[in-house]
Amino acid sequence: MANLAEFDVVVVGGGPAGATAATDLARAGRTVLLLDRPGRIKPCGGAIPPKAIEEFDIPESQLVAHIHSARMVAPSDRHVNMPIDGGFVGMVDRGPFDEWLRERAAAAGAERRNGTYTQITRDHDGAAVVHYRPADATDRSTDVAVRARTVIGADGAKSSVAKHCIPGAKELPHVAAYHEIVRSPTPDSTATETGRFDPTRCDVYYQGKLSPDFYAWVFPHGDSTSIGVGTEIKGFSLHDAVKQLRKETGLDQCETLRREGAPIPLHPLAKWDNERDVVLAGDAAGVVAPASGEGIYYALLGGRLAADAVEEMLITGKSKALANARKRFMKDHGRVFMVLGVMQKFWYKNDKRRERFVSLCADPDIQELTWQAYMYKRLVKAKPMAHIRIFLKDMGHLLGIVSPWQKASTKNATSS
């Protein structure tokens, strides 16, 4: 294929992972093409912890809300308030936030193009040729091709790049997620049995009627609010669950701004590269935390690690460097993902266990360690006694020795 434009890196997908990878590589002086399919907004709660804000230079202007507490709602409608002492979780609106990330990549020197990836072929010398359909194209006759020394697949949970290039990618399990973005109400306008809307609080519903194996949520985004649900169970109506949640919270009276749905991967893929010139990042690699569904921080991080691996390969000429993206990620976060996966499988299994799980969240030790782990991606190793107390409490609940809500903190645990 003669006279094709050539790039050091073609990044497929312009979400947090792809845009971050493109930014880092462009800043390193590489020629980068950032290829993104326009008009797609991923359904997402929009929460980003302080570590993400600091580590990836997210400005205050991108935060649409500051969250100062979370409320966990049990099947019985009893709930636990989990305040964030002295800190906050930032909230973003994925539409403008992702676009800001892409614009940052362009400002760093990446070339942006709108289009849909179709395939990767090989040129006469074995180089990758990335084919895509421009956003305004109507048929395959207008497909465009570019040469790439390396390719980063950051095109979501059902990544076409992964399916075409990475062994085992087709079998990646996922949760189906759906949410409705509504215009945020005033706090006094939604008084229900479970309380009032609070623009500084995220509500998480662990109720089988809303999600048989995951959770439902109400996450404020300033002027708008995300109301959503996720499940791996086929045939479960996500739309009906959101409709029910809106009715029970009084949010059915709010104007609906948009509706979105997408798959969320459940496990990191066993392999992220093709041992040649392609590596995955973000949802395409499966880096969404089990149990919590947190994905933005891990997507940003996955994009950076993919960029580091590609840069190493471009410098050394050794394709084995691509495997370092997954190795570094799993070294730092693999154990946490494993623990969260086990926790989800056990505690989310039925409403009896969900009730116990929410009651555990009233414990001050659990709250402190949970917020430390979420906000800063670290455990409080300096408090071994807290870990011992949590272990004993967990065992009490697992064995049925402790009843749900037994000795629950009256400050944080309430009933409807």
Buried (B, 14 or more C-beta within 10 A) or exposed (E): EEEBEBBBBBBBBBBBBBBBBBBBBBBBEBBBBBBBBEEBBBBBBBBBBBBBBEBBEBEEEBBBBBBBBBBBBBBBBBBBBBBBEEBBBBBBBBBEBBBBBBEBBBEBBBBBBBBBBBBBEEBEEEBBBBBBBEEEBEEEEEBBBBBBBBBBBBBBBBBBBBBBBBEEBEEBEBBBBBBBBBEBBEBEEBEBEBBBBBBBBBBBBBBBBBBBBBBBBBBBBBEBBBBBBBBBEEEBEBEEBBBBBBEBBBBBEBEEEEBBBBBBBBBBBEBBBBEBBBBBBBBBBBBBBBBBBBBBBBBBBBBBBBBBBBBBBBEEEEBEBBBBBBEBBBEEBEEBBBEBBEBBEEBBBEBEBBBBBBBBBBBEBBBBBBBBBBBBBEEBEEBEEBBEBBEEBBEBBEEEEBEBBEEBBEEBBBEE
